[in-house]
Every structure is written in C-alpha cells, then in structure tokens.
Amino acid sequence: PLAVPGVAVLEHANIHQVKDKLISGGHASSQEVDTYLALVNSGKLDLATAPLVSTWGRRPPTPDRE
C-alpha cells in the first residue's frame, strides 16, 4: 500500500507552513484548510508520500569548465 501513517505528521507540518499563502493566493479558505487539517489529524485519510523524482546526467561543457 502507498498510504503511510507517519505521513500525517509531515502533511500537517507542510500545510501549517503554507496555510497563509494558500489563503492569500485564493487557493483555499481558512475554514477549508482547517477542515483538511482536522481530517489529516483524524487518521481517516490514506496519505502517501509525494513521489520522488530523481535524474542523473551531465552538464554540457562551457568554455570555463570543460
């Protein structure tokens, strides 16, 4: 399963950090954010970690770094 119970702590912290910007940007109301945080804290949501995308490659050469 993708859901991990410990993710709720991280989700709560992340949303708490960006709450003001979510509201001021018109993405959510204060009540919507509070409702979501209550759901996160309730344990009724199956939360999964965000996908991690990694890449590997080389930068093209430049005159000062070849």
N, CA, C and O atoms as a printed pandas DataFrame, in Angstrom:
     atom_number atom_name residue_name chain_id  residue_number  x_coord  y_coord  z_coord
0              1         N          PRO        A               1    0.824   -1.199    0.000
1              2        CA          PRO        A               1    0.000    0.000    0.000
2              3         C          PRO        A               1    0.865    1.258    0.000
3              4         O          PRO        A               1    1.965    1.272    0.553
4              5         N          LEU        A               2    0.357    2.296   -0.619
5              6        CA          LEU        A               2    1.086    3.554   -0.659
6              7         C          LEU        A               2    0.873    4.395    0.587
7              8         O          LEU        A               2    1.716    5.230    0.915
8              9         N          ALA        A               3   -0.225    4.195    1.282
9             10        CA          ALA        A               3   -0.524    5.001    2.460
10            11         C          ALA        A               3    0.434    4.657    3.591
11            12         O          ALA        A               3    0.699    3.487    3.867
12            13         N          VAL        A               4    0.946    5.691    4.236
13            14        CA          VAL        A               4    1.886    5.519    5.336
14            15         C          VAL        A               4    1.395    6.388    6.499
15            16         O          VAL        A               4    1.289    7.604    6.339
16            17         N          PRO        A               5    1.098    5.806    7.650
17            18        CA          PRO        A               5    0.545    6.586    8.762
18            19         C          PRO        A               5    1.422    7.762    9.199
19            20         O          PRO        A               5    0.891    8.809    9.571
20            21         N          GLY        A               6    2.720    7.621    9.166
21            22        CA          GLY        A               6    3.613    8.692    9.601
22            23         C          GLY        A               6    3.589    9.923    8.717
23            24         O          GLY        A               6    4.087   10.978    9.109
24            25         N          VAL        A               7    3.016    9.802    7.532
25            26        CA          VAL        A               7    2.969   10.931    6.606
26            27         C          VAL        A               7    2.040   12.027    7.137
27            28         O          VAL        A               7    2.192   13.190    6.762
28            29         N          ALA        A               8    1.102   11.685    7.985
29            30        CA          ALA        A               8    0.166   12.677    8.522
30            31         C          ALA        A               8    0.908   13.786    9.271
31            32         O          ALA        A               8    0.528   14.953    9.185
32            33         N          VAL        A               9    1.940   13.433    9.989
33            34        CA          VAL        A               9    2.722   14.438   10.727
34            35         C          VAL        A               9    3.391   15.401    9.747
35            36         O          VAL        A               9    3.370   16.616    9.948
36            37         N          LEU        A              10    3.974   14.860    8.701
37            38        CA          LEU        A              10    4.625   15.688    7.684
38            39         C          LEU        A              10    3.598   16.545    6.943
39            40         O          LEU        A              10    3.842   17.727    6.701
40            41         N          GLU        A              11    2.463   15.969    6.585
41            42        CA          GLU        A              11    1.410   16.703    5.876
42            43         C          GLU        A              11    0.901   17.864    6.729
43            44         O          GLU        A              11    0.715   18.974    6.230
44            45         N          HIS        A              12    0.682   17.603    7.998
45            46        CA          HIS        A              12    0.213   18.662    8.893
46            47         C          HIS        A              12    1.241   19.785    8.965
47            48         O          HIS        A              12    0.874   20.957    8.886
48            49         N          ALA        A              13    2.500   19.456    9.110
49            50        CA          ALA        A              13    3.552   20.478    9.184
50            51         C          ALA        A              13    3.646   21.278    7.888
51            52         O          ALA        A              13    3.774   22.502    7.919
52            53         N          ASN        A              14    3.582   20.590    6.754
53            54        CA          ASN        A              14    3.675   21.288    5.468
54            55         C          ASN        A              14    2.503   22.244    5.257
55            56         O          ASN        A              14    2.701   23.390    4.853
56            57         N          ILE        A              15    1.297   21.782    5.527
57            58        CA          ILE        A              15    0.123   22.628    5.336
58            59         C          ILE        A              15    0.153   23.806    6.307
59            60         O          ILE        A              15   -0.213   24.925    5.945
60            61         N          HIS        A              16    0.587   23.554    7.531
61            62        CA          HIS        A              16    0.687   24.635    8.514
62            63         C          HIS        A              16    1.669   25.713    8.024
63            64         O          HIS        A              16    1.432   26.904    8.226
64            65         N          GLN        A              17    2.762   25.298    7.385
65            66        CA          GLN        A              17    3.762   26.252    6.890
66            67         C          GLN        A              17    3.231   27.105    5.740
67            68         O          GLN        A              17    3.600   28.273    5.625
68            69         N          VAL        A              18    2.380   26.551    4.894
69            70        CA          VAL        A              18    1.918   27.280    3.706
70            71         C          VAL        A              18    0.477   27.773    3.827
71            72         O          VAL        A              18   -0.077   28.299    2.862
72            73         N          LYS        A              19   -0.131   27.610    4.989
73            74        CA          LYS        A              19   -1.544   27.968    5.171
74            75         C          LYS        A              19   -1.830   29.406    4.745
75            76         O          LYS        A              19   -2.773   29.650    3.992
76            77         N          ASP        A              20   -1.034   30.352    5.214
77            78        CA          ASP        A              20   -1.284   31.758    4.895
78            79         C          ASP        A              20   -1.211   32.019    3.390
79            80         O          ASP        A              20   -2.010   32.787    2.854
80            81         N          LYS        A              21   -0.263   31.390    2.714
81            82        CA          LYS        A              21   -0.136   31.584    1.262
82            83         C          LYS        A              21   -1.274   30.908    0.501
83            84         O          LYS        A              21   -1.718   31.418   -0.528
84            85         N          LEU        A              22   -1.746   29.774    0.993
85            86        CA          LEU        A              22   -2.901   29.132    0.368
86            87         C          LEU        A              22   -4.125   30.045    0.429
87            88         O          LEU        A              22   -4.881   30.169   -0.534
88            89         N          ILE        A              23   -4.294   30.675    1.582
89            90        CA          ILE        A              23   -5.451   31.545    1.780
90            91         C          ILE        A              23   -5.288   32.845    0.986
91            92         O          ILE        A              23   -6.198   33.246    0.261
92            93         N          SER        A              24   -4.135   33.499    1.121
93            94        CA          SER        A              24   -3.937   34.782    0.430
94            95         C          SER        A              24   -3.914   34.617   -1.086
95            96         O          SER        A              24   -4.265   35.547   -1.813
96            97         N          GLY        A              25   -3.508   33.448   -1.570
97            98        CA          GLY        A              25   -3.500   33.190   -3.006
98            99         C          GLY        A              25   -4.859   32.779   -3.552
99           100         O          GLY        A              25   -5.015   32.595   -4.759
100          101         N          GLY        A              26   -5.842   32.634   -2.672
101          102        CA          GLY        A              26   -7.183   32.269   -3.114
102          103         C          GLY        A              26   -7.345   30.800   -3.456
103          104         O          GLY        A              26   -8.318   30.420   -4.108
104          105         N          HIS        A              27   -6.406   29.967   -3.025
105          106        CA          HIS        A              27   -6.471   28.540   -3.324
106          107         C          HIS        A              27   -7.396   27.797   -2.368
107          108         O          HIS        A              27   -7.962   26.760   -2.715
108          109         N          ALA        A              28   -7.545   28.340   -1.153
109          110        CA          ALA        A              28   -8.410   27.714   -0.152
110          111         C          ALA        A              28   -8.778   28.761    0.883
111          112         O          ALA        A              28   -8.056   29.738    1.083
112          113         N          SER        A              29   -9.906   28.544    1.534
113          114        CA          SER        A              29  -10.295   29.436    2.629
114          115         C          SER        A              29   -9.678   28.907    3.924
115          116         O          SER        A              29   -9.213   27.770    3.993
116          117         N          SER        A              30   -9.688   29.755    4.935
117          118        CA          SER        A              30   -9.172   29.337    6.238
118          119         C          SER        A              30   -9.954   28.139    6.761
119          120         O          SER        A              30   -9.378   27.214    7.332
120          121         N          GLN        A              31  -11.264   28.161    6.563
121          122        CA          GLN        A              31  -12.106   27.049    7.020
122          123         C          GLN        A              31  -11.766   25.760    6.268
123          124         O          GLN        A              31  -11.740   24.685    6.867
124          125         N          GLU        A              32  -11.507   25.859    4.964
125          126        CA          GLU        A              32  -11.152   24.666    4.184
126          127         C          GLU        A              32   -9.825   24.068    4.656
127          128         O          GLU        A              32   -9.687   22.850    4.763
128          129         N          VAL        A              33   -8.865   24.928    4.934
129          130        CA          VAL        A              33   -7.572   24.429    5.419
130          131         C          VAL        A              33   -7.745   23.778    6.785
131          132         O          VAL        A              33   -7.205   22.700    7.035
132          133         N          ASP        A              34   -8.493   24.426    7.665
133          134        CA          ASP        A              34   -8.716   23.851    8.998
134          135         C          ASP        A              34   -9.458   22.523    8.926
135          136         O          ASP        A              34   -9.154   21.597    9.677
136          137         N          THR        A              35  -10.434   22.428    8.021
137          138        CA          THR        A              35  -11.171   21.177    7.835
138          139         C          THR        A              35  -10.234   20.079    7.344
139          140         O          THR        A              35  -10.286   18.947    7.824
140          141         N          TYR        A              36   -9.378   20.422    6.383
141          142        CA          TYR        A              36   -8.422   19.438    5.860
142          143         C          TYR        A              36   -7.467   18.978    6.958
143          144         O          TYR        A              36   -7.198   17.784    7.085
144          145         N          LEU        A              37   -6.955   19.918    7.748
145          146        CA          LEU        A              37   -6.042   19.535    8.832
146          147         C          LEU        A              37   -6.741   18.648    9.863
147          148         O          LEU        A              37   -6.127   17.734   10.413
148          149         N          ALA        A              38   -8.006   18.911   10.121
149          150        CA          ALA        A              38   -8.767   18.056   11.042
150          151         C          ALA        A              38   -8.890   16.649   10.474
151          152         O          ALA        A              38   -8.781   15.668   11.209
152          153         N          LEU        A              39   -9.118   16.547    9.157
153          154        CA          LEU        A              39   -9.187   15.228    8.521
154          155         C          LEU        A              39   -7.842   14.512    8.584
155          156         O          LEU        A              39   -7.781   13.311    8.843
156          157         N          VAL        A              40   -6.778   15.253    8.346
157          158        CA          VAL        A              40   -5.438   14.661    8.429
158          159         C          VAL        A              40   -5.203   14.121    9.833
159          160         O          VAL        A              40   -4.712   13.004   10.002
160          161         N          ASN        A              41   -5.552   14.912   10.832
161          162        CA          ASN        A              41   -5.332   14.504   12.227
162          163         C          ASN        A              41   -6.260   13.380   12.668
163          164         O          ASN        A              41   -5.964   12.684   13.639
164          165         N          SER        A              42   -7.379   13.191   11.969
165          166        CA          SER        A              42   -8.348   12.165   12.371
166          167         C          SER        A              42   -7.877   10.746   12.065
167          168         O          SER        A              42   -8.351    9.783   12.667
168          169         N          GLY        A              43   -6.941   10.626   11.126
169          170        CA          GLY        A              43   -6.477    9.301   10.728
170          171         C          GLY        A              43   -7.412    8.613    9.746
171          172         O          GLY        A              43   -7.234    7.431    9.451
172          173         N          LYS        A              44   -8.401    9.331    9.239
173          174        CA          LYS        A              44   -9.368    8.744    8.306
174          175         C          LYS        A              44   -8.930    8.862    6.850
175          176         O          LYS        A              44   -9.577    8.306    5.963
176          177         N          LEU        A              45   -7.843    9.579    6.597
177          178        CA          LEU        A              45   -7.331    9.721    5.234
178          179         C          LEU        A              45   -6.158    8.776    5.024
179          180         O          LEU        A              45   -5.343    8.573    5.924
180          181         N          ASP        A              46   -6.080    8.206    3.846
181          182        CA          ASP        A              46   -4.907    7.405    3.487
182          183         C          ASP        A              46   -3.921    8.338    2.795
183          184         O          ASP        A              46   -4.068    8.650    1.614
184          185         N          LEU        A              47   -2.930    8.773    3.533
185          186        CA          LEU        A              47   -1.950    9.708    2.999
186          187         C          LEU        A              47   -0.711    8.956    2.543
187          188         O          LEU        A              47   -0.245    8.033    3.211
188          189         N          ALA        A              48   -0.193    9.362    1.411
189          190        CA          ALA        A              48    1.019    8.751    0.871
190          191         C          ALA        A              48    2.060    9.842    0.689
191          192         O          ALA        A              48    1.724   11.015    0.524
192          193         N          THR        A              49    3.300    9.455    0.718
193          194        CA          THR        A              49    4.357   10.434    0.489
194          195         C          THR        A              49    4.312   10.909   -0.951
195          196         O          THR        A              49    3.865   10.192   -1.845
196          197         N          ALA        A              50    4.776   12.110   -1.156
197          198        CA          ALA        A              50    4.845   12.647   -2.513
198          199         C          ALA        A              50    5.871   11.840   -3.301
199          200         O          ALA        A              50    6.867   11.381   -2.743
200          201         N          PRO        A              51    5.628   11.670   -4.591
201          202        CA          PRO        A              51    6.606   10.905   -5.381
202          203         C          PRO        A              51    7.942   11.637   -5.463
203          204         O          PRO        A              51    7.985   12.864   -5.551
204          205         N          LEU        A              52    8.997   10.894   -5.436
205          206        CA          LEU        A              52   10.340   11.449   -5.557
206          207         C          LEU        A              52   10.825   11.182   -6.969
207          208         O          LEU        A              52   10.825   10.044   -7.437
208          209         N          VAL        A              53   11.235   12.236   -7.632
209          210        CA          VAL        A              53   11.737   12.104   -8.995
210          211         C          VAL        A              53   13.212   12.472   -8.983
211          212         O          VAL        A              53   13.574   13.575   -8.573
212          213         N          SER        A              54   14.048   11.579   -9.421
213          214        CA          SER        A              54   15.486   11.818   -9.470
214          215         C          SER        A              54   15.970   11.721  -10.908
215          216         O          SER        A              54   15.428   10.963  -11.713
216          217         N          THR        A              55   16.982   12.490  -11.209
217          218        CA          THR        A              55   17.578   12.433  -12.541
218          219         C          THR        A              55   19.082   12.351  -12.406
219          220         O          THR        A              55   19.658   12.663  -11.363
220          221         N          TRP        A              56   19.692   11.929  -13.478
221          222        CA          TRP        A              56   21.139   11.847  -13.498
222          223         C          TRP        A              56   21.585   12.264  -14.886
223          224         O          TRP        A              56   20.981   11.866  -15.882
224          225         N          GLY        A              57   22.608   13.039  -14.954
225          226        CA          GLY        A              57   23.090   13.467  -16.258
226          227         C          GLY        A              57   24.338   14.316  -16.116
227          228         O          GLY        A              57   24.916   14.427  -15.035
228          229         N          ARG        A              58   24.742   14.911  -17.223
229          230        CA          ARG        A              58   25.921   15.781  -17.228
230          231         C          ARG        A              58   25.547   17.118  -17.820
231          232         O          ARG        A              58   24.696   17.216  -18.705
232          233         N          ARG        A              59   26.203   18.148  -17.313
233          234        CA          ARG        A              59   26.026   19.467  -17.888
234          235         C          ARG        A              59   26.826   19.565  -19.172
235          236         O          ARG        A              59   27.896   18.968  -19.283
236          237         N          PRO        A              60   26.323   20.306  -20.136
237          238        CA          PRO        A              60   27.132   20.494  -21.339
238          239         C          PRO        A              60   28.377   21.308  -20.991
239          240         O          PRO        A              60   28.336   22.154  -20.098
240          241         N          PRO        A              61   29.474   21.058  -21.688
241          242        CA          PRO        A              61   30.699   21.799  -21.387
242          243         C          PRO        A              61   30.538   23.301  -21.675
243          244         O          PRO        A              61   29.840   23.699  -22.607
244          245         N          THR        A              62   31.189   24.098  -20.869
245          246        CA          THR        A              62   31.241   25.548  -21.095
246          247         C          THR        A              62   32.705   25.945  -21.227
247          248         O          THR        A              62   33.591   25.198  -20.813
248          249         N          PRO        A              63   32.961   27.105  -21.797
249          250        CA          PRO        A              63   34.367   27.497  -22.008
250          251         C          PRO        A              63   35.190   27.509  -20.718
251          252         O          PRO        A              63   36.377   27.185  -20.752
252          253         N          ASP        A              64   34.591   27.874  -19.589
253          254        CA          ASP        A              64   35.359   27.929  -18.345
254          255         C          ASP        A              64   35.385   26.606  -17.599
255          256         O          ASP        A              64   36.087   26.485  -16.595
256          257         N          ARG        A              65   34.632   25.604  -18.067
257          258        CA          ARG        A              65   34.592   24.310  -17.383
258          259         C          ARG        A              65   34.414   23.226  -18.447
259          260         O          ARG        A              65   33.318   23.010  -18.963
260          261         N          GLU        A              66   35.483   22.577  -18.748
261          262        CA          GLU        A              66   35.384   21.520  -19.765
262          263         C          GLU        A              66   35.779   20.176  -19.233
263          264         O          GLU        A              66   35.748   19.189  -19.966
